Amino acid sequence: MTTTPAKVEEELLTVTIDGVEVDVPKGTLVIRAAEQVGIQIPRFCDHPLLKPAGACRQCLVEVSMPDREGNLRAMPKPQASCTLEATPGMVVATQHTSAVADKAQHGMIEFLLVNHPLDCPVCDKGGECPLQNQAMSNGRATTRFVDIKRTFPKPLKISSEILLDRDRCILCQRCTRFSDQIAGDPFIALQGRGGGTPGREVHATHGSQVGTFDADVLDFAYAGGHAPRVTDDGLSGPVQGEPGIEVGLSAGPIGVAETDTTGRPFSSYFSGNTIQICPVGALTSATYRFRSRPFDLVSTDSVSEHDASGSAIRVDHRRGVVVRRLAGDDPQVNEEWITDKDRFAFAWQTAPDRLEYPLVRDEETGELVETSWSEALHLAARGLEQAREAGGVGVLPGGRLTLEDSYAWSRFARAVLRTNDVDHRARPSSAEEADFLARRVAAGSMDVTYSGLEQAGHVLLVALEPEEECGTIFLRLRKGMLAGTVAVSTIAPFATRGTTKLRASLLPTAPGSEPGVLDAITPDSGEVAHAAIAQALAAPGSAILVGERAAALPGTLSAVERLADRTGARVAWVPRRAGERGAVEAGLLPGLLPGGRQVTDAEARVDAAAAWGVDRLPAEVGRDLPAILEAAAAGQLGGLLVGGVDVRDLPDPALARRALAAAGFVVQLEVRRSEVTDHADVVLPVAPPVEKGGTFVNWEGRRRPFGQVLVSHHLSDHRVLDGLAAELGVTLGSATLAEVHAQIGELAGWQPSQAPAPVPAEAGAAPVAGPGQAVLATWKLMLDDGRGQDGEPHLAGTAQRPVVRLSAARAAELGATDGTAVTVRGPAGSITLPLAVTTMPDDVVWLPENSPGSHVHEMLGAGAGTIVDLEVTR
C-alpha cells in the first residue's frame, strides 16, 4: 500500500531570463520560471495542470548553457520552454530580448494560421481567444499564404453536448491530455500523425487531426466499408447503432452499460473542461454554440449547487439570462476543473414551472391562485399558528439550502414554531446517522481536505462512488493515484468505472454486509486484503470517506467509527447535496442546535433562547423525517412546513404522499412547482442560487461564499422566513445576509456540547437471497432523472444508459445474457431494464436509484439491502 512520502527540502538553482536572475526549485520548467519574474512567453499547448507536450512550439526561446569549463554556449536551435527544465547557470532569452526567439514565434503563428479559418466573428471563442491575442502580439501583420486551406465536415459530434470544428484545431493536444491524464475517459484522440495518405477522394491529405476513434468520421477503411457522411441535422459524426470508439480504441466489445443514451461509448462526466481549456474555438458546447459573444457577457464568480464539492464556477449572463458556466480557478478545491453537471445544468433555475408569485388555495374552488406577498404571509402565519396549537408543525427544509437559509430555518423551527421536529435529510436516513453527524461532523474542524486526499497515502471509500456523487473528489484521488501519493480501496458490490480509473482495490460486499467487512479490517485478519488495508489506514494521513448512503445500511457508520478508532484514520462524511453539511452546522436535525450543541443540553438551550429572544426552547429530541411523515399521515401533526423536497427522493414516497394529503396545513418554500405544491395551502416562492447570495459549506467543512448573479424580485429563504416570523409576532433577525452572518458569528463562541457516546447500532444479519431473488444495491448516477438537470437535453444525452446489473452466474441461472430485459420486483412494483453482466457477488442486483425508468424508492418501494425478486422478461 502507498504511504505518504516524507517531505524533502527543495533544491534551488539559479537561471537567468532576459537578464533577470531567478531562483527556482529543481525540475521547474523554463516557462514557469519566466512567469515567476513576470515574463510572459506565448503558448497554446502548455497548461499548468497537464503534463508537458511541446506540441504547438509557440513558446520557443533562445537558450544558452554553461559547458564543463563554465563557458556559456548557445543551443543550436530555439527550444520549447514548456518542456525544458531549468538547469544551473542556464541563460534564457525570450522574444523580448532575442530576435531569434521572436522570429521563431512569428513563424509558428504563421504556420498555425495557414489552415486556420478566419471565422472569428462567428466563432464562440472570438474575443477571448489566445490565438487571436497572440497573432496580434507575436504574429505577422499580413499573410503570405495564398493556397486553399484544409477543411473538414463540421461540426463533428463528439457527443450530444460536445461539438468539434476540426478546421479550427491547432493540434495542441490539451483535450487529449485532459481526457487521458485528468478524467481518464476515452473521449478524444490525436490521429493521422504520419502525415496523411495521398489519393483519397477528399480535399488534400489526411494529416494530423483530433477526433473520436471512429472509422467513419476519420475516413478510415474497415470491414463494412462505411463511407464518410454528414447526418441529417448537419452534424458529422457517429449516430445511434453505428460503430464508434470500439473500432479503434477498445480492446474488446463494449457493453451496454458503457455507452451513453445515444448508444455510443462516450461516458465522461468531465468533457466540458476540454471546451474551456481549448485555446481556439475547435471544441464548442451544443448549449452555448452561437448564443453570444464573450464581450456581451457579464461574469460573476459563484459556487456550484449540484453537489457537496463546493467547486468554484463562473456564471456568464447576457441581458439577465445565464448562457454559460465555466470552471473557476481555486487550487484549494477544484483547481480548474468542474463536472459537466456543474457546467451545463443551470436551465432548471428558469424552467417553465418556475414559481413567480405567492400562491394560496382558494376555499371555494380548491385551486391555487396567485396573491400578494402580504396576504400569503398573513394566511401562512395564521395557518401555522393554528397547526402549532393543534399538534405541532413538522419542518422539512431539504438539503439544498445555503448556510444562511439553513440557520434561518433552524431558528424559525425552534423560536417560532417551538419544535424540534425538524430534519433536512430528504433521503434515506437513520437515528444512527444523526448521532454520527453530531459526533463526527457538527462543528468539526477540516481534518480531511482536497489537498490532504491527494497526499493521503491510503483512502477507504465506504458507501461512496466519488465519480458519481462528488466528481471533484474523484479527480483529486485520481491525481494522487497517478502521482503515487495515494492508493484507494472501496467497499462496494462491484468495481464501477470510477473505481477502475482510480485503480482501487475492491472488497466486494453485498448491501447490509458492510459492518462485518469493516470489522474484519484488522492487522491480524486472515484475509490478506483486509490486513493490508488496516496497515495502510494506520499510516499518518490516511482517511475514510463515508457517503450518505451508509445511513440506509444499519451498523455501517458505527463500524466506520470503530475502524477509525482502531487505525487512527481520519473520517470525512460526503453528502450528495450542496446544503447538507451547512444544515448540520445550522442544527437542522431533531437532536441538534446550531454550532453542534445538543437540544438535551440545558446550557445550550439557555444560551440559544437568550440569543434568539425567547423564554425557552423545546427540550425533547424531535422526530426525524420518517417519524414526521408517519405522524402527519396519522393526523398527529397540525401541519407541515416544507422546503426543497422531492417526494421521489424520500425512502417511502407513498408515505410522503399520504402525509401531505393528511396534514392539516401545508406551507411550501420552493423555487419550482413540485409534487408538494399539489398539496400545499400556501406556496411561497424563493430565489434559486443564481438570484441570491449566500454560503455553501462543502464536505470538507470549508465555507464557500458566493454573490448574487442576477437581479431578481425573488427572496431568499431567510428573508421569507423573517417576514413569516414577523407575522407571527417574533423577530427572527434574518432580513439581510449581514444580520444572519452576525448571528452565525456568535456560534464561533459557543462550545459544542459533549456529543453522546456512540450507541452500538444493531447491524443485524446480512440479508440472504433465496432462489430467484437478490439483495438490492442502488445509488444515484451523476446524470440521472433529477430536477436539477431539467431543461438541458444535450447534457442528458451523455448520461449512462440505465441497466440492471447481475453476475454472470446469476444471469445464467435466469437464462439471460447482455442486453436481455430483466425485471426486478419489489413490494410496490417492478422495474424492467436491459441486463449488463458484471463481475459482482452472485446474490446482488444493482439498479440506478433515480434514472429514467428506474425510480427505485417509488417503483419498487424498496431500498439498498432489500430482498427483491428477479425474472427475465420475454
N, C-alpha and C positions, 0 to 999 in steps of 0.2 A: 504494500500500500504506500501511496505517496505521502510524505510528510513535508511540513513547511520547511523550506531551506533556510539555513542561518543567513542573516544579513551580513554582507561583507562591505567594507569601506570602498567607496567608488574611487577608481584610479583616474585622476585628471591628467589631461595633456593639453598642450598649448598649440593652437593653429592661428594662422594669420589670414584674415579675409578682407580683401580690399584695404589692406594696410592697418587693419584693426586686429589686435591680438585678443583671443578669447580662450578661456579655459573650459573644456568640455569633458564629460566622462568618456572613458574608453568605449568605443563602439558607436559613438554618435555619428550620424550621417552628416555630410558636409552641408546639406540643405537645411538641417536643423541647427547646426552651428551658426549658419548665416542668420537664421531667424533670431537667435539669441542676441545678436548685435544690431538688429533692426534692418537687415539687408534682405530684401525680398527677391528671390530667384523665381522666375516664371516656371510653372509646372502644370501638367494635366494628370498624369498617372499617379503622382505621389499623393498619398493620404496618410496621415499620422497613425491611423488605426489599422492600416493594411501593410502587408509585407512589401518591401521594395520590388519593383518590376523593371524599371528602366525602359518602359515600353514606348513612351512618347518622345523621348530625347529632347524635350523642350528645356530642360534645366541644365544644359551644357555649360560648363565653366572651364577656365584655364587653370591647370593645377601644376604646381612645382613641388618636388620632393627633395629632401637632402639625401645625398648618396652616402656611401660608407665613410668618405672623408669629410662629410659635412657640407659639401658643395651643393648648392641648390640647382637642380636640373628639372627643366620643364618636361612634362609628359608630351609625347609626340602629337597627340590629338586632344581636343576638348573632351572632358569626362562628364558623365551624368552624375550630378551632385546628389541625386536621390538614392543612388545605390553605393556611393563611395563613402567609406568610413574615414573619419578624420584620423590622422596619424601625427605623432610628434614632429613639430617643425614644418608641417605642411603649409604651403602658401597658396591661397586660392584667389583668383581674380575673376570676379563676376562680370556681367555685362556693363556694370557701372565703370569699371576701370580697365577692361580688356576689349580691344577691338576684335580679337579672335572669338571670344565668347559671344560678343554682341552679334557678329556676323553669323555665327553658328545658330544662335537663337532665331535670328531673322530668317535663316534658311529653313529651319524646322517649321516655323509658322507658314512659310510659303508652301512647303510640301503638304502640310495638313490642309491647306486651303485649295490644293489642286482639285480634289474631288468633293470638297465640302460644298453643299448648296448654299447659295446666297439668299436664303429664305428667312432671314432674321425677322422681318416684320410679322410673319405668321408663326414663328417658332415659339413654343412655350417658354423656352429658355431666354428669349430675347429680352435684354435689359438687365439680366443677372448672369450672363454667360461668360465664363473665364476665357473662352476662345475669342469672343468679341473684344473683351478688355485687353487681352494680350496681343491680339492682332493690331490694336491701336498703339500699345505701348512698346511692343517688341517685334513688330512686323513691318513689312514694306508698305509704302503708301499706295502703290499700284501693283497690279498683277501682270505677270509675263506669260501666264497660261492662256492659250487660245484654243485648245482642243476640247473635245467633248468630255464632260465629267462622267464618272462611273455612276450608274443608277441601279436601284433595286425596286421591285414591287414593294409598296409600303401602304400602311404600316404593317409590320409583322406582329401578329397577335401572339405574344408570349403566353398570355393568359387573358382571362376576361377583364383583368384590371390593368395589365402592363402591356403597352404597345411600343414597338421598336421601329424607328426610321433608320434603316441601315445606311442611307445616304449620308446622314449626319455623323455617324460613328467615326471617331478618330482612333479607335483601337487602343485606348488607354488601359483597358482590362480592369478598370475599377469594379465594374459589375461582376465580372467573372471571379475576381479575387474575393469580393464580398461574399458571393454565394459559396465559395469554397472555404474561405478562412473564417468567416463570421457565422453565417447561418447554417452552413453545412448542407445546403439543399442543391439538388440537380436542377438549376434554374436556367443558366445561360452559359455559353462557352465560346471560346475563340476557335475558329476553324479556317481551313484553307491557308495555312501558314507556309505552304510550299510554293506559293506564288500563283496558284491557279492552273487551270488546264485549258489550253487554247482549243479552238474548234467547236466550242459549244454554240448552240443556237440562241445565244443571249448576247447582249452588248458587252464587248470587251471580254476579259478573262475573269475567272473566279479567284481573286486574290484573298487576302485575309479578311474575314468578316466575323461579326459576333451574331449569334443567334441560338436558337434551341437546337438540340440534336434531333433534327427532323429531316429525313431524306427528301421529302417533298419540297420543303421550304428552301433548303440549301442546294437543290437541284443535283443531288447525288443519285446515281442509279442504284437500284437494289431490286431484289426479286419482287416482282409485282409490276414494275415498270410505270409507277405513277409519274405523271408529268407535273411540272410546276403549275400552280394555279392561284387564282385570287378568288376568295369566296364572294358570295352574292352581296354581302354587306361591305365589300370593298377592302376587307382586311385580308392580307396574305398570311396564311398560317394554317396549322392543323385544325381540323374540325372533329366533331364527335365521332368516335369509332375508327378514325384513321390512325396509322402509325405515327408515333411521336418520339419521345425520348428513347424508348426502348430500342429503336432502330440502331442508334449509335452509341448508347451510353450503358444501358442496363446489362449486367452480367447474366441476367436470366429474365424470365417472364415477370411482368409487374401485375400484382394482384389488384382486385377491385378497390381495396382499401387504400391503396397508394395513389389513387387518381383523384382529381378534383371533380366537381359536379359536371364538367363537360366530358369527362371520360379520359382526359389527358393526364399523364403523370406529372402534373405540376402541383406541388403542395408545399408552398412556402408561406409562412406567416410573416416574413420579413422582406418581401420582394420590393416593397415601396421604397426602401432605403436606396436601392440602386438608382431610382429616379433622381433622388436628391444629390447623390454623390457623382452622378454623370456630369462631366464638365461641359457638355454640349447638350443639345436637345434631342439626343438619339432615343432615350428612354422617356416615355411620357405615360401619364395616367389617363385611362379612359374617362375618369370622372372630371379631371381638370382640363383636358385637352381642348384648346381653342376657347377657353372660358374667359381668360383675362390676360392682361399684360402685367408683369411684376410692378411696374411703376404706377399702376392703377390701384394697387393693393395697400391696405393699412394693416400692419403687422403688430401682433401683441403676444408677448410671452405668456404661456399658460402651463397647465399640468394636465396630463391625461386623466380621464374619468372612468375608463373602462376596467381597470384592474387596480391592484394594490401596489403597483410598481412605483408610482409617483414620478413617472417619466416626464421630463421637460419637453414641451412641444411649443411650436409657434403657430398661431392661428392667423390666417390671412383672410381679410374680408374686403368686399367691394360693394359700396353703396348699401351697407348694412346686411349683406348676405355673405356668409362664410363660403369661400370657394375652395380652400385647401388648407391642409395642416401639414407642417413639417416637423422633423425632429429638432429639438433644442440641443444645445451643446452643454452638457452637465457631466463633467468627468467623474463626479462622486456617485452619480446614479445611473443614467442610461447612456453615458458617453455621447455618441451622436446617432444612436440607433433607437427606433421605436418599432412596434409591431404594425402590421397592416391595419389591424383593427383600430389602433390609436390614430393612425394616419388618415384612414378613409371613412371610418364610421362616425360621421358627425351629422348626417342628414336627419337623424332621429329627433334632434332638437327643434327642427322646424317642420315636422311631419304634419300632414293634413289634419290629424286628430289632436293637434295641439290645443290645450285649454287656454283661451284668451281672456275670458271674464268669469267671475264667480257664478256658480250655478246653485240654485236651490230647488227643492222638489215641490212642485205645485200641489196643494192639498186636494184640489178638485180633479185634475187630470192625472196626477201621479207622475207627470213628466218633469225632467229637469229643465229649468228655464234660466236664462241669464238675468242677473240682477246687479245692483251696485255693491261695492265693497262694504259700505256701511250696513246695508241690510243683511248681507251674507254673514258678516262678523257678528251682528246682533243675533240673528237666528241661530248661528253656530254656538254662540255663548249660552243662549238660553237652553238650547238642547243639551249641551254638555253639562250645564248646571243641574238640569233635571236628571240626566243619566248618572251623574256623580252621586246624587242622593238616592237613586233607585238601584243600587247595587254596585256602582262604580264604573269607571271607564278603562278599558284596555287600550294600551298605547303601542302601536306597531309602526315605528318610523321607517323601517327599511334600512338597508346598508349602503346607500349611495350618497349620504349626506356629507357635507363639509364638517370640519370640526366645530365651527361656529354654530351651524344649524343643529348639530347633534347636542351641543351644550344647551341650546335653547329648548330643544325637545325634552332633555333630561330635567331641566329646571321647571318647565311647564308641567310635566307629569307630577313632580313632587310638590312644587309650591302652589300650583293652581288646581290640579285635579286631585291632589293629595293621595297619590297611589304609587306603589312600586310595581304595579302590573305593567311593565314596560320591557320590550325586547326588540332589539334592532335586527335580529337574525332571521331574515326572511328566507330560510333554507332549513334543511335538516340540522338539528342542534340537540343538545342534551344538557342535563344538570352537571354532568362530569365536565363538559366543556366550559360551562360558566365558572366552575371552581378553578379550572386550569387557567382561564383568562385572568381571573382575579389574582392568582399566584404568580403566573409567569409573564403576563403581558401588561396588565394595567399599571401605569406609572413606572414602567420598566425603562431601563437605560438601553441604548443602542449597542447591545452586546454583539450582534451579528449585523454586518453591513455588506454592501455590494463588494467593496474592495476587500473586505475580510473573507468573503466567499471565494474570491479569486485566488487567495493565498491560504485557503483553509487547511490544506493538507488532505482532509477527508470530509465529505459531506454525505450524510444519510438522508434520503428522501422517504418520508412516510405519508401515505395518502396524498401525494402531491406529484403532479406532472407539470414541471415548470414550463415546458413549451406551450402547453395548453392553457395553463392557469395564471402564469406570470412570466411572459416572454422575456422580460429584461433579466430575470434571474437565470433563465436558460442561457442567454447569451454570455453572461458573466461566468457561469460554470463552464461553458464550452471554451471560453477564452483561457480560463485557468487550466482546463484539461489539456488543451493543445500546448500550453506553456509548461506543463508538467508540474504545476504547483498545487493541483487539487485532483483527487480521484473521487468518483461518485458511486454510491450504492443506492439501490432503490428497493423498497418493499412494495410489490405490485403483482397483479395477476400475470402480466406478460410484458415483454420488452417493447415499448412503444417506439415510434420513430424518433422522438426526442431522446429516449433512453439510449438508443443505438448511436445517435450522433454525439452523445456525451461519453460513449464507451463505458457506460455504467455497468457495474456488476449487479445482477438481478437476483433477488431472493423471491422466487415465485410463491405467491401467497394468495389463498382464496379469501375473499372478504369475510371478516369475522374471525380469521385466524391470526390477525396481526399481533395481538397481545402475546400469544405463545411464541411467535417468531422473534419479537422484540426481547422477550425474557430469555430467549435462547442465545442471544448475542452476548457471550461471555468469553473471557480469555481462555478458559479451560473447556470450552464447548467441544464436543466430539466432531462437530461439523467444521471442516477447515474454513469455509467461507465465513461462518459466524465468528469464529475465533479471530480471523484476520480483520474483520470489521471492528470487533471490540478493541483490538490492539490499535487500529488506526484511529478510532474515536478517542482513545486515551491520549493521543498526541496533542500538544498545545495547538490551539486554533481551530480544532475540528468542530463541526456543527451538525445538528439535527434540524432539518426543516420539516415541519409538520403542517399539512394542509388542513383547511377547514373540514374536508370530508372525513377526517378522523372522528369528528363528533358523532357521526352516524354509526361508528364501529365501537360498541361498548368495550371499555377497558383499554383501548388503544392509547389514549392520552395519558392515562395513569402509567402504562407500560413505558411510554416515551420518557416520562419523568424518572422512572426507576432506572432506565438505561442511562439517562443523563447523569444521575447521581452516581451510578457505578463507574462511569468512564470519565466524568468531568467535562463531557462535551457540552457546548453551548446549545441552547434551544431557541429557535425562532418559529413563530406562527405566521403562516402565509395565507390570509384570506383571499377570496376572489374579488370582492367588490372594493371600490376605492375608499369607501367611507367606514369600513368595518373597524379598522384599528382606531380611528378617531372616535368612533362610537363607544368603544371600550374605555378610552381615556375620559370621555364625557359622562360615563356612567349610564349608558343605555342598556343596562341589564337589570334583571329583577333584584339582584342582591348587591348592586354596586352603585356607589355615588361617584360624582366626578373626582378625579385625582386619585383613583384607586382606593377609595375609602369604602368600607363595608356599611351597608344600611343597618346592620346589627350593632355597629359601634356607636354607643351613646354620645361620645365626644364628637364624633364625626357628624352626627345628626345635629347636635347643638351648634357646631361651627357653621354648617351649611344653612341651617334655619336662620341664624343671625345674619349671614351674608346675604341671604335671599329675602330678608324682611318678613318672615313668617314666624308664628309662635312655635310650631313644631313640624316635624316631618314624620311620615309613617315609619314605624319601626320594624314591621314584619317583612321578611323577604317576599317579594311579589311572585306572581305567576309568570312563567315563560311563555313563549308563543304558542306551543301546543295547548298548554293549560288555559291560556286566554281564549283561544278559539273554542275549546270544549266548553268553557264557562259561558261564552256568548251563545253557542249553539243550544245550551241547556237553559237559556234565559236567566242566568245568574248575574250577568253584567247588564248595566243600563245602556251602554253604548261603546263604540269603538272610535278611536282617533287613528287614522291610517295614513301613512306616507307612501313612499315609492315601493309598493309591494306588488309583485307579480304572482297571482294565485298559482300559476303552473309551477313556480319555483318551490312552493311550500311542500313539506313532506306529505301532507294529506290535502290535496286540492278540494276533494269532496267535502271534507270537514270545514274547510275555509269558506266554501260557498254556503253551507248551512249556517255557519256562524254569522256571515254577513247578512244573510236573509233574516235571521232571528234577532239580530242586535236591535235594540230599541231605537238607537240614534247613531248614525254613522257620519263622521266628518272626514273628508279626504283632502290631503295636500299633495298635489301631483302636477307634473308637467304636461302629461298627455292623458287622454281618456284611457281607461283600462277596465278590466272586469270589475274592479272595486267600484268604479264610477256608477255602474248599473245599480248598485245597492246603496249609494251614498245619499244622505239627505241634504248635505251641503258640500259643495266642491269648491275648494279654494286653490286657484292656480298659483303655482310657484315657478320661479325662474330656473332654467337649466344652467349648467356651469358656465356656458358662454355668455350669459347675461347677468352674471353676478361675480363678485369677488369672494375669496374665502381661502381656506386651507384644507388640503387633504393631508392625512397622516399615513405615510406608506408603511409597508410591512416591517421596515427597519425600526419604525418609531420616529422617522425623520419628518419634520413638518415641511410641507410643500405649498407655500402660499402662491396664489395666482390672482391676477387682476381681472376686472370686468372687460370683456372684449366689445360687446355690442351694447349700445344704449337701448334700454327697454323700460316699459311701464310695468313689467312683472317684478314681483317682490320675492326676495329670498325667504326661506322657511323661517329664519329668526325674526324677520320683520313681520311676517304674517302672524306668528305666534305672539309677538309683542302686542299687536293690535287685538288679537283674540283675548289675551290676558287682561288687557285694559277694559274690555267689555265685561269681563268677569270681576272687575274691581281690584285686580292685582297688578302691581308694577313689575314687569319682567325685566326691564332694562336692557332689551336686546334690539332696539330700533336701529342701531348702527353697528358696523363692524368694530368701531373704536370702543363702544360700550361693552360689546361681547369680549373683545380682547382684554379689556381691563379686568373683567370678571375672571376670565381664564387665567390671567396673570396671577391672580390671587391663589390659584391652585398650586402654584410653584412653592408657596409657603406652607401648604398642607402636607403633613406627613401621611403617607398611605397607611391604612390600617394594617395590623398584622394579619396577613392572609391566613385563612383557616388551614389547618394541617390537611394534607391530601387524604381523602377517604378512599380506600381501595375500591375501585369500581368493579362490579362483577362482570368479568369478561364473558362468562357463560361458555357453554360448549360450542366448539366450532360447528357451523351448520353442516349437515350431511345430506347430500342429494341422493334420492332413490333413482330407480330406473326411469328413464325418460325425463329426468329432472336435472337441474343445475343450480348452483349458487350464483346469484346475480351480482355482477360487478358493473359499475357505471360511473361516469363522470362527464362533465361538460367539455366539449371541444371548444377551442378558442373562437372559431367561427361557427356559430350554431343558429338556432332559431330565436335568439334573444331580441328583445325590443330595442336594444341599443344599437343594432345593426340595420334597423328598418330604413328603407329608402336608399339603399346602396346595392343595387343588383350586381354591379361589376365586382364588388368585394365578395358578395355571396357566391359568385361563380367560382371562386378559388377555395371554397370550403371543401373539406374532405367529404366523400360520399358516406352517408350513414350505412353502416353494416352491422351485422351480428357476428361476433367472434366466438369460435369454438375450436377446441383442439382437433387434431387430425383423427384421434381415436374416437372422440365423441361424434364427430361428423360421420365417420364410417359406421358407427352404431346406428345413426339416423338414416344412413344411405344418402348422405348429402356430400356435395363437392363444392369447390369455389363457385360462387355465384348462385347456388341453389337458394330458393326462398325458404327461410326458416322462420317459424312462428314461435314467439316466446309468450307464454300465458302467465298472467298474474291474477291476484284476487279481483281486480277491477276490469280486466280486459286483456287485450293482446297487442303485440307489435310484430309485424312481419317485415323482414329486411333480407337482402341478399347476404349470403354467408361469405366470410373471409376466414379461411382456415389459418389458425395462428398457433404458434408454439406457446402453450399455456396449460395450466392444470386441467385434467380431464373433467373435473366436476364443476367448472366455472363457465359461465356465459357472460359476455360483455355486450352492452348496448350503450350508445351515446345518450346522455341524460336528457338533452334538450335540443335535438336536431329535427329537421323536417321528417315527419313520420315516426319519430321516436321521442315522445314526451313521457319518460319513464314513470314519474310520480302520478301523472294524470291518467295515462293509458293503461298502466299495469296496476296502479295502486300499491306499488312496492318500491323498495329502495335497496341499497347495497346490502348484501348479506341475506337477502330473502331467497327462499327456495321457489323456483319457478319451473313451469313445465315447458318442454320443447317438443316440437313436431315439424316435419317437413311439409311445406305447402305444395301440393302437386298442381 
